[in-house]
């Protein structure tokens, strides 16, 4: 059974590179124009986004506690977006930019740690999602095979996949 509840271990834990861009400058409606994925060592293959992933909005927001948040809203069309943010895809402030992490532990003690990074481009944004994973059969109980253990190991686990998404900004949020 997947331990997703409470698995969003830190929108502000990740350290990334790049110049910090204010959230309001990234706010807008976007269309995915390029998506590549593959194992960390490559090669990367082009992969079209599903129709539900073709459009999204980024909205300058604030989460509980007053922390800044770039809220990611799923869209089925440029003008048909969810009013509720998808917190698993949203971004918090990190050193030098915006990012998030998600750590999970599955049955058989498959530990996963996913890091998402948001970078501005000349015509939109790039989102890079890197996933690290390993199975540790020595962790045999729900008290030892936990989301916290996956988070503790983080990017020290083997890198298993990378997805890079480039999206063009269509305009402001309506």
N, C-alpha and C positions, 0 to 999 in steps of 0.2 A: 504494500500500500504506500502510496506517495505521501510524504509529509509536507504538503504545500502550505498549510496554515502556518503563518509566521515565518515563512521561508524567505520573504523579501527582507534580506538581512542588512541592507543598508544602501539607500540611495546616495549616501554621502561618504561611503567607506572607500571607494575606489580612488586610486591615484592615477591620473592620466596626464598626457602631455598636451601642449597647445596653449594658445592664448585664450584667456577667459573672455567669453562673449556674453553680454547681458541677455537674460531670458527674453526680454521684450523684443530684442533684435531677431530672435529665432522663431518668434510667434508667427504662425501662418498656416495656410493649407498647402499640402505637398502632394506630388505625384511621384511614385517610384518609377524611375526611368532605367535603372540598372540594378540587378541583384545577382551576385555570384556567391557560390558556396563550395566548400570542400574540406578535406582534411587539412590540418594546420600546416603541414609541410607542402600542401598543394598536390596536384593542380586544382585550380578553381574553375568551376563550370558555371556558365550562365544558367540562370533558373528564373523563369518568369514568376512574379508574385501571384498569389491566388487573387481572384477578384476582390475579396474582402481585405486584402493587404495592399492594394494598388494606391489607395489614397489614405492620408491621415492628416490630423491637425496637431500642431504643437501650440500649447497655450500657457502663457506665463501665469503661474498660480502660486499658491502658498499652501503648504501642508500643515497639519497639526503641529503646534509648537512654533509656528512662524517661520519655518525653514522654507527657502525658495524651492519651487518645483516647476519643471517644464513638464506639464501634463500631456500625455500622448492620448489622443482620441482616435479610435478606429472609425473609418469612414467607408461607406459602400459607393460613394460618389463624392466629387468635390464639395457638393452642397448638402450632403446627407451624412452627417457625422453624429456619433454618440454624444450625448450630453454628459455622460459619466466617463471620467478618464480611465484608461487601462493602466493601472498602477504597476503591472509587471513590465510595461514598456515605457514608463515615464522615467524622467531623469532628475537627479538631484545634483547640487553643487559638489564638485570634487576639485582637487588641486589642479588648477589651470583649466577647468572646463566643466563638462556635464557628463554624468555616468550613473550606472546602477549595477548592482550585483544581485544574484539570486542563488541560494544554496539549497539543495534538496538531498534527501537520502531515501532511496527506494528499497523495496524488498530485495533480499540477497545482499544488502548493504552496498548498493551501487550509489556512490557519492558523486554529485555533480555540482559544479560551480560555474555560473555563467556571468560574464562581464559584458555589459553593453556600454558603448562609448558614443557620444554625439559630437560631431565636428561640423563647423560651418564650412561651406564651399562657396565659390563665387556666385553660383546660381541656386543654392539650396543648402542641403545638409547631407552628411554621410553618417550612417549608423553602422558600427562594427560590433558584432556579437561573437564573442569567443567563448567556447565551452571546454571545460576541463573535467575529466572524469576518471574514476578508478573504482574497482570493486575490492572491498576489504572484508573477506569472509571471517577474519579474526574478530570483527565487531559483531557479536551474535545477538545482542539484545537491543530493544528499542531505546534503552538508556545509553548505549554506546554508539549505535549507528544512528546519528542524528543530523539534522540540518546544521546545527552548530559545529559538528565535526567536519562536515563538508565545507563550511565557511572557514574554519580554522586552517584547513589544508589549502583551500583556495586555488590560486594559480600555480601552486607547487605540484599539483596533480598533473598527469599527462594531458596535453592539449589534444582534443579529439576533433574539433570542427571550428570553422570560421565562416560567418556569413557577413558579407559587406553589401550594404544597400545605399544607393545614391538616389536622392530624391530632389526634384526641382520644385522651387517655391512657385505656386500658382498665384498667390496673392494673400492678402490679410484674411484673418478669420472673420467671416461675415457677422 
